[in-house]
């Protein structure tokens, strides 16, 4: 007797239904004779909707709009088989066609618009997005004839400056933060200046910038007697650096007291005090277009902050000596210099990696004088674009770097010339004063360095009384001299300051020009008496069409110490640089007549 329990296991397996068999058809409740084709049902529904939707004039208009949409949808269905690249190309062509139609309605020449407005602007936008140099503007301004206005508060040596148009912020060694308003220059007046020339030698019109003194808006000062008070929201020692956000909300200062203070830009009220750094804060910079902040310190670290939340993010390690300066642009990267470790480092925050660039350039002996100016410290850095940056050293050299090479692409030595040796009576304590100098001329340090991002313009400062203007060559392999800010350069072809001839980044100087070599004499008047501790620059108008505004922090001492002291007044100077404009033929003929009569 066999049953389910006594049968073998192979026979006890249940059979499952065959899944490959076609599913049974569902029965329809509609009689077969009353079924209608689906297309006929859809057409009847559309006809009913069209009849019901045409009862009012407004609905009729909307019906016409739906017909246009149907036409657009039908045109879209014609391109169903195209790839993604073909679709982007078709949309770009349609976008350009729409722009041409709008321009034709206004009445401009379509060819000129295509060349000047469309193509060039698209190239600039793409270059700016990718972080590549795209504007060549260094030769478009009257740097040598810029007007300037001095302004100062009753403070100690000014150490740094930052701008957020139309405001400027200065800090000093007596723990003072001052907010200034820089006024707009007046509308350009047509005036002929016979001494003003652009580098190609063509005389041009230039506007008359304003000489109106900036106005003090707000003021904040620390208290050195509050050392050790953790609740005190202010500085207790010298302020060394300052930065302002692009949206005009925040101002950040860092000082020798290891404090990083965030201020409300409107009234300079402190918002938050950070004490995470273990030594002096030497540099602060905002990431372009954001409120993300980078700070550098003598504790050899870089720290990241988010000012939207007023919070600390992280710390970056790697430098072997104190970090003296830092710079950043739009991408989530920053570059810094480590003083006597003679390195510049690119920090990739997202990837948590860093690239190390080794300095030490400009150490070749001068053939004529036999001098040897070794690079002991890299003190300043500024970014040109996301792939190029420049550094300034204590041997007076300016180096051009690219992220694709570990060594500088080009090094310009003695950018601001040499300091003359002190007189023998000051350098010697002997009763018999020697007749010859006891020391050799020493190079002037690069104490300030800045650029206009995504352009070829570079500005540098030292204590020779001049701001030097440089530009990147067309092949992006050299640094070329343009002139100085605030005076007419008599020999523009023989810049830099020592009036030597540059050959492959080195300068050959002859004994026949000792005054030019030392940067002294009537041919180099001091427009800026003192030490230039900081330079900030912004463009007037759209992409600098109304000129440039250069604001300079001047002090009697170096910002990080008292190794050098110069005679002068601490404060700041505003330079208004006019843009070069072509001179009409009628005024050019009148100017020629005046020169002939004189």
Secondary structure, 3 states (H helix, E strand, C coil): CCCCCCCCHHHHCCCCCCCCCCCCCCCCCCCHHHCCCHHHHHHHHHHHHHHHCCCCHHHHHHHHHHHHHHHHHHHHHCCCCCCHHHHHHHHHHHHHHHHHHHHHHHCCCHHHHHHHHHHHHHHHHHHHHHCCCCECCCCCECHHHCEEEEECCCCCCEEEEEEECCEEEEEECCCEEEEEECCCCCCCCCECCCCCECCCCCEEEECCCCCCCCEEEEEEECCHHHCCCCCCCCCCCCEEEEEECCCCCEEEEEECCCCEEEEECCCCCEEEEECCCCCCEEEEEECCCCCEEEEEECCCEEEEEECCCCEEEEEEECCCCCCCEEEECCCCEEEEECECCCEEEEEECCCCEEEEEECCCCCCCCCCCCCCCCCCCEEEEEECCCCEEEEEECCCCEEEEECCCCCCCEEECCCCCEECCCCHHHHCCCCCCCCCCCCCCEECCCCEEEECCCECEEEEECCCCCEEEEEECCCCCCEEEEEECCCCCCCHHHCCCCCCEEECCEEECCCCCHHHHHCCCCCCCCCCCCEEEEEEEEECCHHHCCCEEEEEEEECECCCCCCCECCCCCEEEEEEECECEECCHHHHHHHHHHHHHC
